[in-house]
Amino acid sequence: MEPEKMMILLTVMILLTLIIILIGFYVAARFFKGAGGGLHELINRFSSPDIPEGHSFSGMTIQIGRIYYRNCVRIIGSQSGLFLSVSIPFPGISGGMMLIPWDAITIDGA
């Protein structure tokens, strides 16, 4: 095969591979955004613009619904409740801050 045709074929293959990868990232972002609806429900219900004082743990992992938020959560136990700040490092998926009052927290099966 001629070198010019090889270069064109290689370029087309690289472009197709990049398009497939981008489509995969888009589909994954849409899936996790929908699956992470529990996080957004909590943020909408318990949104907090202020960070309370209390004992703080950074880089924590939590599970909300079927999604794990690994090493991207700050947790603060305060007098007024449990503060969670989620920082998601992926474009198109937002995190947020919430303060859940202690009386709104229950344990399943208890």
C-alpha positions as CSV (number, residue, x, y, z in Angstrom):
1,M,0.0,0.0,0.0
2,E,1.2,3.5,-0.8
3,P,2.5,5.6,2.1
4,E,0.0,8.4,1.4
5,K,-2.9,6.0,1.6
6,M,-1.5,4.4,4.8
7,M,-1.3,7.9,6.4
8,I,-4.9,8.6,5.4
9,L,-6.1,5.3,6.7
10,L,-4.2,5.7,10.0
11,T,-5.6,9.2,10.4
12,V,-9.2,8.0,9.9
13,M,-8.7,5.1,12.3
14,I,-7.3,7.5,15.0
15,L,-10.3,9.9,14.5
16,L,-12.8,7.1,14.7
17,T,-11.1,5.8,17.9
18,L,-11.3,9.3,19.5
19,I,-15.0,9.6,18.5
20,I,-15.8,6.2,20.1
21,I,-13.9,7.2,23.3
22,L,-15.8,10.5,23.5
23,I,-19.1,8.8,23.0
24,G,-18.2,6.4,25.7
25,F,-17.4,9.2,28.1
26,Y,-20.7,11.0,27.2
27,V,-22.7,7.8,27.8
28,A,-21.0,7.2,31.1
29,A,-21.5,10.8,32.3
30,R,-25.2,10.6,31.4
31,F,-25.5,7.2,33.2
32,F,-23.9,8.4,36.4
33,K,-25.7,11.7,36.4
34,G,-29.1,9.8,36.3
35,A,-27.9,7.2,38.7
36,G,-26.7,9.8,41.2
37,G,-30.1,11.3,41.5
38,G,-30.1,10.5,45.2
39,L,-27.2,13.0,45.7
40,H,-29.0,15.8,43.9
41,E,-32.2,15.1,45.9
42,L,-30.3,15.4,49.1
43,I,-28.6,18.6,48.0
44,N,-31.9,20.1,46.9
45,R,-33.6,19.2,50.2
46,F,-30.7,20.0,52.6
47,S,-28.6,22.5,50.7
48,S,-26.2,24.5,52.8
49,P,-24.2,27.6,51.6
50,D,-22.2,27.6,54.9
51,I,-19.6,25.2,56.3
52,P,-20.4,24.5,60.0
53,E,-17.8,24.2,62.7
54,G,-17.1,20.7,63.9
55,H,-14.8,17.7,63.6
56,S,-13.9,17.4,59.9
57,F,-12.9,14.4,57.7
58,S,-11.7,15.0,54.1
59,G,-11.2,12.6,51.2
60,M,-13.9,10.3,52.5
61,T,-15.9,7.7,50.6
62,I,-19.7,7.4,50.9
63,Q,-22.5,5.6,49.0
64,I,-25.8,7.2,48.1
65,G,-28.1,4.9,46.3
66,R,-26.0,2.7,44.1
67,I,-23.3,5.2,43.5
68,Y,-20.0,5.4,45.5
69,Y,-18.4,8.8,45.8
70,R,-14.8,7.7,46.5
71,N,-12.3,10.0,48.1
72,C,-14.2,13.1,47.2
73,V,-16.3,13.9,50.2
74,R,-15.7,16.1,53.2
75,I,-17.7,15.2,56.3
76,I,-18.2,17.4,59.3
77,G,-20.1,16.4,62.4
78,S,-21.6,19.6,63.9
79,Q,-24.1,20.5,66.6
80,S,-26.8,21.2,63.9
81,G,-26.3,18.0,61.8
82,L,-24.1,16.1,59.4
83,F,-22.4,18.3,56.8
84,L,-21.4,16.7,53.5
85,S,-19.5,18.4,50.7
86,V,-19.1,16.4,47.5
87,S,-16.5,17.4,44.9
88,I,-16.9,15.3,41.7
89,P,-13.9,15.7,39.4
90,F,-15.8,14.9,36.2
91,P,-17.2,17.5,33.8
92,G,-21.0,17.5,33.5
93,I,-21.6,16.0,36.9
94,S,-21.9,18.5,39.8
95,G,-21.4,17.9,43.5
96,G,-22.6,20.2,46.2
97,M,-22.8,21.0,50.0
98,M,-25.6,19.9,52.3
99,L,-26.3,20.0,56.0
100,I,-28.6,17.1,57.1
101,P,-30.2,17.7,60.5
102,W,-29.7,15.0,63.1
103,D,-33.4,14.4,63.4
104,A,-33.6,13.7,59.6
105,I,-31.1,10.8,59.9
106,T,-32.4,7.3,60.4
107,I,-30.8,3.8,60.3
108,D,-32.4,1.3,58.0
109,G,-33.6,-1.8,59.8
110,A,-33.4,-0.2,63.3
